[in-house]
Amino acid sequence: MPLGPERPDCIGWRAKIDKYGIAQFSYTEPGKQVGEFTEIGRKVNGINAARWAWEALRGLIPEAHKVSNTCGLKSCQNLDHWVLKPMNTGKTLWELYELKFTKGNPDECWPWQEKSRDKDGYGIFSYRDRETGKNITVRATRWAWEQLYGPLDPDKFVCHTCDNPPCQNPRHWFEGYPSQNHADMMAKGRHKPGLKPGEDHCRAKLTWDQVDEARRLHASGEWTHQALADRYGVGRRAMGRILNNERWTRR
């Protein structure tokens, strides 16, 4: 499925996309003839669609390698936007963390890579817990703070004196409660007056800029509700309510 003028080369995914933005493919393998009977096909659920397509069209992926996205849309199914990369085997979690940002001089900001940031610009660190085997996704600053200084109160945030959310320089961090974080936001002029609570809500998945852009794209007639839902990582129903001005309405 084409994704409009801003992504002319990307190919969208119409089925399930997981919380990490990766397209999931489910199918039933054909059954086999055994004597006078045919075995029932085996159901395969929720595998990485790009990885499956790579092996189906280009051959098996070498051991200790993975398919890595280059266009920034993890659900994109244009295989020309995927490359093979060696896995980061043998590295500690801290070494994997440091691969995700650019370390500069001691007093400079150290920016987290752009393709792994949340809607507020904070770096997102994803890794597999080596004891439980579970995939973990957490804000990079919070993870690193706890490695350096110990557990952080669940009600506290890691704030930035530099007012630069993707910065990974510990010299620029301080811990604070939500009220302190809000006061810091107000003092630095980051509050947007005249808007109903939306992007400032703790469960908000979008920003006002993204909502306005989605409405403009839909008005062009070239983007469907589903395509926009995939683009911004929300459900089709939620996107429909946004486009119909049932959610995210201005005063």
Stockholm file with secondary structure:
# STOCKHOLM 1.0

chainA/1-251         MPLGPERPDCIGWRAKIDKYGIAQFSYTEPGKQVGEFTEIGRKVNGINAARWAWEALRGLIPEAHKVSNTCGLKSCQNLDHWVLKPMNTGKTLWELYELKFTKGNPDECWPWQEKSRDKDGYGIFSYRDRETGKNITVRATRWAWEQLYGPLDPDKFVCHTCDNPPCQNPRHWFEGYPSQNHADMMAKGRHKPGLKPGEDHCRAKLTWDQVDEARRLHASGEWTHQALADRYGVGRRAMGRILNNERWTRR
#=GR chainA/1-251 SS CBCCTTSTTCBCCCSCBCTTSCBEEEEECCCCEETTEECCCCEEEEEEHHHHHHHHHHCCCCTTEEEEESSSCTTCCCGGGEEEEECCTTCCHHHHHHTTBCCCSTTSCCBBCGGGBCTTSCBEEEEECTTTCCEEEEEHHHHHHHHHHCCCCTTCEEEETTCCTTBCCGGGEEEECHHHHHHHHHHTTCCCTTCCSSTTSTTCCSCHHHHHHHHHHHHTTSCCHHHHHHHHTCCHHHHHHHHTTSSSCCC
#=GC SS_cons         CBCCTTSTTCBCCCSCBCTTSCBEEEEECCCCEETTEECCCCEEEEEEHHHHHHHHHHCCCCTTEEEEESSSCTTCCCGGGEEEEECCTTCCHHHHHHTTBCCCSTTSCCBBCGGGBCTTSCBEEEEECTTTCCEEEEEHHHHHHHHHHCCCCTTCEEEETTCCTTBCCGGGEEEECHHHHHHHHHHTTCCCTTCCSSTTSTTCCSCHHHHHHHHHHHHTTSCCHHHHHHHHTCCHHHHHHHHTTSSSCCC
//
